[in-house]
């Protein structure tokens, strides 16, 4: 990893973004201080992370679908 690119603030002192560079490039991340917020804050952070991961999976899927992926065959 080379950097954590902050995309924005979910709630005060809780941010979302993605890793930049290295093998985890583009991986969504949420960072929240341990004493920040309540149960609802945690739900909001996890919801943002989930949406970011789903968006990333769609992006990766479209990149992979451009290539042929070999399927495993079984010997009979």
N, CA, C and O atoms as a printed pandas DataFrame, in Angstrom:
     atom_number atom_name residue_name chain_id  residue_number  x_coord  y_coord  z_coord
0              1         N          UNK        A               1    0.847   -1.176    0.000
1              2        CA          UNK        A               1    0.000    0.000    0.000
2              3         C          UNK        A               1    0.885    1.229    0.000
3              4         O          UNK        A               1    1.906    1.285    0.686
4              5         N          UNK        A               2    0.474    2.209   -0.783
5              6        CA          UNK        A               2    1.220    3.458   -0.848
6              7         C          UNK        A               2    0.480    4.582   -0.143
7              8         O          UNK        A               2    1.113    5.483    0.409
8              9         N          UNK        A               3   -0.867    4.547   -0.152
9             10        CA          UNK        A               3   -1.625    5.641    0.445
10            11         C          UNK        A               3   -3.057    5.217    0.747
11            12         O          UNK        A               3   -3.560    4.226    0.218
12            13         N          UNK        A               4   -3.696    5.994    1.611
13            14        CA          UNK        A               4   -5.123    5.872    1.873
14            15         C          UNK        A               4   -5.748    7.159    1.359
15            16         O          UNK        A               4   -5.561    8.224    1.948
16            17         N          UNK        A               5   -6.490    7.062    0.260
17            18        CA          UNK        A               5   -7.132    8.231   -0.328
18            19         C          UNK        A               5   -8.499    8.426    0.317
19            20         O          UNK        A               5   -9.389    7.591    0.156
20            21         N          UNK        A               6   -8.664    9.517    1.040
21            22        CA          UNK        A               6   -9.922    9.806    1.725
22            23         C          UNK        A               6  -10.936   10.305    0.710
23            24         O          UNK        A               6  -10.678   11.251   -0.035
24            25         N          UNK        A               7  -12.097    9.653    0.692
25            26        CA          UNK        A               7  -13.160   10.039   -0.229
26            27         C          UNK        A               7  -14.156   10.993    0.398
27            28         O          UNK        A               7  -14.826   11.748   -0.306
28            29         N          UNK        A               8  -14.257   10.964    1.717
29            30        CA          UNK        A               8  -15.202   11.846    2.387
30            31         C          UNK        A               8  -15.439   11.407    3.814
31            32         O          UNK        A               8  -14.879   10.418    4.288
32            33         N          UNK        A               9  -16.282   12.168    4.484
33            34        CA          UNK        A               9  -16.592   11.905    5.886
34            35         C          UNK        A               9  -17.989   11.306    5.983
35            36         O          UNK        A               9  -18.936   11.838    5.405
36            37         N          UNK        A              10  -18.118   10.210    6.705
37            38        CA          UNK        A              10  -19.421    9.568    6.914
38            39         C          UNK        A              10  -20.149   10.314    8.029
39            40         O          UNK        A              10  -21.288   10.751    7.865
40            41         N          UNK        A              11  -19.478   10.446    9.150
41            42        CA          UNK        A              11  -19.893   11.253   10.302
42            43         C          UNK        A              11  -18.616   11.917   10.804
43            44         O          UNK        A              11  -17.523   11.523   10.397
44            45         N          UNK        A              12  -18.725   12.911   11.674
45            46        CA          UNK        A              12  -17.487   13.513   12.182
46            47         C          UNK        A              12  -16.533   12.461   12.761
47            48         O          UNK        A              12  -16.928   11.631   13.580
48            49         N          UNK        A              13  -15.286   12.514   12.325
49            50        CA          UNK        A              13  -14.197   11.622   12.752
50            51         C          UNK        A              13  -14.331   10.187   12.249
51            52         O          UNK        A              13  -13.698    9.280   12.792
52            53         N          UNK        A              14  -15.138    9.975   11.230
53            54        CA          UNK        A              14  -15.221    8.668   10.559
54            55         C          UNK        A              14  -15.198    8.931    9.061
55            56         O          UNK        A              14  -16.082    9.607    8.534
56            57         N          UNK        A              15  -14.188    8.399    8.369
57            58        CA          UNK        A              15  -14.006    8.685    6.948
58            59         C          UNK        A              15  -14.048    7.411    6.115
59            60         O          UNK        A              15  -13.837    6.308    6.617
60            61         N          UNK        A              16  -14.325    7.596    4.830
61            62        CA          UNK        A              16  -14.275    6.487    3.880
62            63         C          UNK        A              16  -13.314    6.860    2.774
63            64         O          UNK        A              16  -13.040    8.038    2.542
64            65         N          UNK        A              17  -12.809    5.857    2.099
65            66        CA          UNK        A              17  -11.902    6.079    0.988
66            67         C          UNK        A              17  -11.455    4.748    0.426
67            68         O          UNK        A              17  -12.172    3.751    0.517
68            69         N          UNK        A              18  -10.261    4.733   -0.160
69            70        CA          UNK        A              18   -9.738    3.485   -0.711
70            71         C          UNK        A              18   -8.218    3.485   -0.645
71            72         O          UNK        A              18   -7.573    4.531   -0.572
72            73         N          UNK        A              19   -7.671    2.276   -0.674
73            74        CA          UNK        A              19   -6.223    2.130   -0.696
74            75         C          UNK        A              19   -5.736    2.445   -2.101
75            76         O          UNK        A              19   -6.414    2.167   -3.089
76            77         N          UNK        A              20   -4.561    3.025   -2.168
77            78        CA          UNK        A              20   -4.017    3.440   -3.456
78            79         C          UNK        A              20   -2.618    2.877   -3.618
79            80         O          UNK        A              20   -1.734    3.144   -2.804
80            81         N          UNK        A              21   -2.421    2.090   -4.682
81            82        CA          UNK        A              21   -1.124    1.493   -4.960
82            83         C          UNK        A              21   -0.982    0.124   -4.315
83            84         O          UNK        A              21   -1.687   -0.204   -3.360
84            85         N          UNK        A              22   -0.079   -0.656   -4.841
85            86        CA          UNK        A              22    0.188   -1.982   -4.291
86            87         C          UNK        A              22   -0.873   -2.995   -4.675
87            88         O          UNK        A              22   -1.764   -2.702   -5.472
88            89         N          UNK        A              23   -0.774   -4.196   -4.103
89            90        CA          UNK        A              23   -1.690   -5.278   -4.484
90            91         C          UNK        A              23   -3.141   -5.047   -4.048
91            92         O          UNK        A              23   -4.044   -5.692   -4.581
92            93         N          UNK        A              24   -3.381   -4.158   -3.110
93            94        CA          UNK        A              24   -4.745   -3.881   -2.645
94            95         C          UNK        A              24   -5.299   -2.580   -3.220
95            96         O          UNK        A              24   -6.245   -2.011   -2.677
96            97         N          UNK        A              25   -4.715   -2.115   -4.308
97            98        CA          UNK        A              25   -5.132   -0.866   -4.936
98            99         C          UNK        A              25   -6.629   -0.880   -5.210
99           100         O          UNK        A              25   -7.150   -1.825   -5.802
100          101         N          UNK        A              26   -7.318    0.170   -4.778
101          102        CA          UNK        A              26   -8.754    0.292   -5.017
102          103         C          UNK        A              26   -9.626   -0.325   -3.944
103          104         O          UNK        A              26  -10.849   -0.199   -4.004
104          105         N          UNK        A              27   -9.030   -0.994   -2.957
105          106        CA          UNK        A              27   -9.815   -1.636   -1.903
106          107         C          UNK        A              27  -10.497   -0.572   -1.036
107          108         O          UNK        A              27   -9.827    0.313   -0.504
108          109         N          UNK        A              28  -11.831   -0.654   -0.890
109          110        CA          UNK        A              28  -12.542    0.321   -0.069
110          111         C          UNK        A              28  -12.188    0.168    1.413
111          112         O          UNK        A              28  -11.951   -0.940    1.896
112          113         N          UNK        A              29  -12.156    1.306    2.127
113          114        CA          UNK        A              29  -11.804    1.320    3.552
114          115         C          UNK        A              29  -12.683    2.336    4.267
115          116         O          UNK        A              29  -13.009    3.389    3.720
116          117         N          UNK        A              30  -13.062    2.002    5.502
117          118        CA          UNK        A              30  -13.704    2.950    6.401
118          119         C          UNK        A              30  -12.837    3.007    7.655
119          120         O          UNK        A              30  -12.431    1.972    8.184
120          121         N          UNK        A              31  -12.556    4.223    8.129
121          122        CA          UNK        A              31  -11.763    4.398    9.343
122          123         C          UNK        A              31  -12.566    5.221   10.342
123          124         O          UNK        A              31  -13.025    6.320   10.031
124          125         N          UNK        A              32  -12.732    4.670   11.557
125          126        CA          UNK        A              32  -13.521    5.329   12.594
126          127         C          UNK        A              32  -12.790    5.201   13.911
127          128         O          UNK        A              32  -12.303    4.123   14.253
128          129         N          UNK        A              33  -12.708    6.289   14.651
129          130        CA          UNK        A              33  -12.126    6.230   15.989
130          131         C          UNK        A              33  -12.980    5.385   16.911
131          132         O          UNK        A              33  -14.205    5.389   16.792
132          133         N          UNK        A              34  -12.368    4.671   17.814
133          134        CA          UNK        A              34  -13.079    3.743   18.691
134          135         C          UNK        A              34  -14.144    4.359   19.570
135          136         O          UNK        A              34  -15.135    3.698   19.882
136          137         N          UNK        A              35  -13.973    5.607   19.981
137          138        CA          UNK        A              35  -14.946    6.244   20.870
138          139         C          UNK        A              35  -15.903    7.172   20.125
139          140         O          UNK        A              35  -16.679    7.895   20.750
140          141         N          UNK        A              36  -15.850    7.154   18.810
141          142        CA          UNK        A              36  -16.674    8.050   18.000
142          143         C          UNK        A              36  -18.041    7.426   17.764
143          144         O          UNK        A              36  -18.131    6.295   17.286
144          145         N          UNK        A              37  -19.099    8.146   18.093
145          146        CA          UNK        A              37  -20.443    7.731   17.750
146          147         C          UNK        A              37  -21.036    6.647   18.636
147          148         O          UNK        A              37  -20.542    6.349   19.724
148          149         N          UNK        A              38  -22.123    6.068   18.120
149          150        CA          UNK        A              38  -22.862    5.030   18.835
150          151         C          UNK        A              38  -23.152    3.869   17.882
151          152         O          UNK        A              38  -22.499    3.737   16.846
152          153         N          UNK        A              39  -24.120    3.038   18.226
153          154        CA          UNK        A              39  -24.450    1.887   17.384
154          155         C          UNK        A              39  -24.895    2.315   15.987
155          156         O          UNK        A              39  -24.562    1.654   15.004
156          157         N          UNK        A              40  -25.637    3.403   15.892
157          158        CA          UNK        A              40  -26.102    3.892   14.596
158          159         C          UNK        A              40  -24.919    4.338   13.740
159          160         O          UNK        A              40  -24.919    4.138   12.525
160          161         N          UNK        A              41  -23.916    4.940   14.370
161          162        CA          UNK        A              41  -22.713    5.352   13.649
162          163         C          UNK        A              41  -22.037    4.143   13.028
163          164         O          UNK        A              41  -21.610    4.194   11.875
164          165         N          UNK        A              42  -21.938    3.063   13.776
165          166        CA          UNK        A              42  -21.330    1.842   13.264
166          167         C          UNK        A              42  -22.130    1.292   12.086
167          168         O          UNK        A              42  -21.550    0.854   11.092
168          169         N          UNK        A              43  -23.443    1.313   12.193
169          170        CA          UNK        A              43  -24.304    0.843   11.102
170          171         C          UNK        A              43  -24.083    1.701    9.857
171          172         O          UNK        A              43  -23.996    1.167    8.751
172          173         N          UNK        A              44  -23.992    3.017   10.020
173          174        CA          UNK        A              44  -23.766    3.918    8.890
174          175         C          UNK        A              44  -22.412    3.640    8.236
175          176         O          UNK        A              44  -22.302    3.640    7.010
176          177         N          UNK        A              45  -21.381    3.402    9.056
177          178        CA          UNK        A              45  -20.043    3.113    8.521
178          179         C          UNK        A              45  -20.034    1.794    7.752
179          180         O          UNK        A              45  -19.468    1.707    6.663
180          181         N          UNK        A              46  -20.662    0.776    8.321
181          182        CA          UNK        A              46  -20.708   -0.521    7.638
182          183         C          UNK        A              46  -21.534   -0.448    6.352
183          184         O          UNK        A              46  -21.197   -1.100    5.363
184          185         N          UNK        A              47  -22.607    0.336    6.360
185          186        CA          UNK        A              47  -23.420    0.495    5.153
186          187         C          UNK        A              47  -22.601    1.167    4.051
187          188         O          UNK        A              47  -22.675    0.762    2.891
188          189         N          UNK        A              48  -21.830    2.182    4.403
189          190        CA          UNK        A              48  -20.994    2.852    3.414
190          191         C          UNK        A              48  -19.942    1.892    2.875
191          192         O          UNK        A              48  -19.697    1.855    1.669
192          193         N          UNK        A              49  -19.319    1.117    3.755
193          194        CA          UNK        A              49  -18.322    0.145    3.325
194          195         C          UNK        A              49  -18.946   -0.888    2.388
195          196         O          UNK        A              49  -18.355   -1.248    1.370
196          197         N          UNK        A              50  -20.126   -1.353    2.733
197          198        CA          UNK        A              50  -20.812   -2.343    1.894
198          199         C          UNK        A              50  -21.109   -1.789    0.499
199          200         O          UNK        A              50  -20.881   -2.468   -0.502
200          201         N          UNK        A              51  -21.619   -0.555    0.435
201          202        CA          UNK        A              51  -21.893    0.066   -0.870
202          203         C          UNK        A              51  -20.609    0.227   -1.678
203          204         O          UNK        A              51  -20.600    0.010   -2.890
204          205         N          UNK        A              52  -19.528    0.607   -1.004
205          206        CA          UNK        A              52  -18.246    0.788   -1.694
206          207         C          UNK        A              52  -17.708   -0.536   -2.220
207          208         O          UNK        A              52  -17.182   -0.598   -3.331
208          209         N          UNK        A              53  -17.837   -1.585   -1.430
209          210        CA          UNK        A              53  -17.376   -2.908   -1.860
210          211         C          UNK        A              53  -18.201   -3.392   -3.044
211          212         O          UNK        A              53  -17.646   -3.931   -4.001
212          213         N          UNK        A              54  -19.521   -3.207   -2.995
213          214        CA          UNK        A              54  -20.376   -3.626   -4.111
214          215         C          UNK        A              54  -20.008   -2.878   -5.381
215          216         O          UNK        A              54  -19.955   -3.475   -6.456
216          217         N          UNK        A              55  -19.754   -1.585   -5.274
217          218        CA          UNK        A              55  -19.359   -0.805   -6.446
218          219         C          UNK        A              55  -18.025   -1.303   -6.993
219          220         O          UNK        A              55  -17.840   -1.393   -8.206
220          221         N          UNK        A              56  -17.097   -1.626   -6.094
221          222        CA          UNK        A              56  -15.775   -2.132   -6.510
222          223         C          UNK        A              56  -15.921   -3.489   -7.190
223          224         O          UNK        A              56  -15.251   -3.752   -8.189
224          225         N          UNK        A              57  -16.785   -4.353   -6.664
225          226        CA          UNK        A              57  -16.989   -5.673   -7.274
226          227         C          UNK        A              57  -17.568   -5.539   -8.677
227          228         O          UNK        A              57  -17.178   -6.286   -9.575
228          229         N          UNK        A              58  -18.488   -4.608   -8.882
229          230        CA          UNK        A              58  -19.037   -4.383  -10.217
230          231         C          UNK        A              58  -17.942   -3.914  -11.165
231          232         O          UNK        A              58  -17.895   -4.326  -12.325
232          233         N          UNK        A              59  -17.066   -3.057  -10.669
233          234        CA          UNK        A              59  -15.960   -2.562  -11.497
234          235         C          UNK        A              59  -15.017   -3.706  -11.853
235          236         O          UNK        A              59  -14.622   -3.843  -13.010
236          237         N          UNK        A              60  -14.654   -4.524  -10.874
237          238        CA          UNK        A              60  -13.751   -5.649  -11.118
238          239         C          UNK        A              60  -14.414   -6.645  -12.060
239          240         O          UNK        A              60  -13.761   -7.158  -12.968
240          241         N          UNK        A              61  -15.709   -6.928  -11.858
241          242        CA          UNK        A              61  -16.420   -7.872  -12.722
242          243         C          UNK        A              61  -16.382   -7.415  -14.170
243          244         O          UNK        A              61  -16.156   -8.221  -15.072
244          245         N          UNK        A              62  -16.604   -6.124  -14.397
245          246        CA          UNK        A              62  -16.602   -5.638  -15.778
246          247         C          UNK        A              62  -15.201   -5.712  -16.378
247          248         O          UNK        A              62  -15.063   -5.927  -17.582
248          249         N          UNK        A              63  -14.162   -5.540  -15.563
249          250        CA          UNK        A              63  -12.796   -5.663  -16.062
250          251         C          UNK        A              63  -12.474   -7.117  -16.398
251          252         O          UNK        A              63  -11.817   -7.392  -17.402
252          253         N          UNK        A              64  -12.935   -8.051  -15.559
253          254        CA          UNK        A              64  -12.655   -9.471  -15.764
254          255         C          UNK        A              64  -13.462  -10.018  -16.931
255          256         O          UNK        A              64  -12.971  -10.871  -17.670
256          257         N          UNK        A              65  -14.699   -9.540  -17.113
257          258        CA          UNK        A              65  -15.550  -10.093  -18.168
258          259         C          UNK        A              65  -15.004   -9.802  -19.560
259          260         O          UNK        A              65  -15.444  -10.409  -20.536
260          261         N          UNK        A              66  -14.061   -8.890  -19.660
261          262        CA          UNK        A              66  -13.436   -8.617  -20.955
262          263         C          UNK        A              66  -12.453   -9.706  -21.349
263          264         O          UNK        A              66  -12.021   -9.755  -22.501
264          265         N          UNK        A              67  -12.097  -10.567  -20.434
265          266        CA          UNK        A              67  -11.135  -11.630  -20.673
266          267         C          UNK        A              67  -11.822  -12.985  -20.566
267          268         O          UNK        A              67  -12.854  -13.119  -19.908
268          269         N          UNK        A              68  -11.254  -13.964  -21.205
269          270        CA          UNK        A              68  -11.789  -15.327  -21.114
270          271         C          UNK        A              68  -11.188  -15.981  -19.882
271          272         O          UNK        A              68   -9.968  -16.005  -19.715
272          273         N          UNK        A              69  -12.037  -16.506  -19.029
273          274        CA          UNK        A              69  -11.563  -17.202  -17.831
274          275         C          UNK        A              69  -11.702  -18.688  -18.073
275          276         O          UNK        A              69  -12.814  -19.171  -18.289
276          277         N          UNK        A              70  -10.584  -19.443  -18.043
277          278        CA          UNK        A              70  -10.684  -20.884  -18.266
278          279         C          UNK        A              70  -11.458  -21.567  -17.140
279          280         O          UNK        A              70  -11.373  -21.165  -15.979
280          281         N          UNK        A              71  -12.206  -22.597  -17.497
281          282        CA          UNK        A              71  -12.948  -23.361  -16.501
282          283         C          UNK        A              71  -12.229  -24.664  -16.238
283          284         O          UNK        A              71  -11.562  -25.210  -17.117
284          285         N          UNK        A              72  -12.368  -25.159  -15.017
285          286        CA          UNK        A              72  -11.729  -26.432  -14.651
286          287         C          UNK        A              72  -12.490  -27.584  -15.297
287          288         O          UNK        A              72  -13.720  -27.568  -15.361
288          289         N          UNK        A              73  -11.761  -28.572  -15.769
289          290        CA          UNK        A              73  -12.395  -29.756  -16.354
290          291         C          UNK        A              73  -11.992  -30.959  -15.540
291          292         O          UNK        A              73  -10.898  -31.011  -14.979
292          293         N          UNK        A              74  -12.879  -31.918  -15.479
293          294        CA          UNK        A              74  -12.584  -33.156  -14.756
294          295         C          UNK        A              74  -12.273  -34.263  -15.756
295          296         O          UNK        A              74  -12.910  -34.377  -16.803
296          297         N          UNK        A              75  -11.295  -35.061  -15.414
297          298        CA          UNK        A              75  -10.989  -36.227  -16.252
298          299         C          UNK        A              75  -12.036  -37.301  -15.977
299          300         O          UNK        A              75  -12.348  -37.591  -14.822
300          301         N          UNK        A              76  -12.574  -37.886  -17.037
301          302        CA          UNK        A              76  -13.610  -38.912  -16.868
302          303         C          UNK        A              76  -13.003  -40.291  -16.820
303          304         O          UNK        A              76  -13.724  -41.279  -16.682
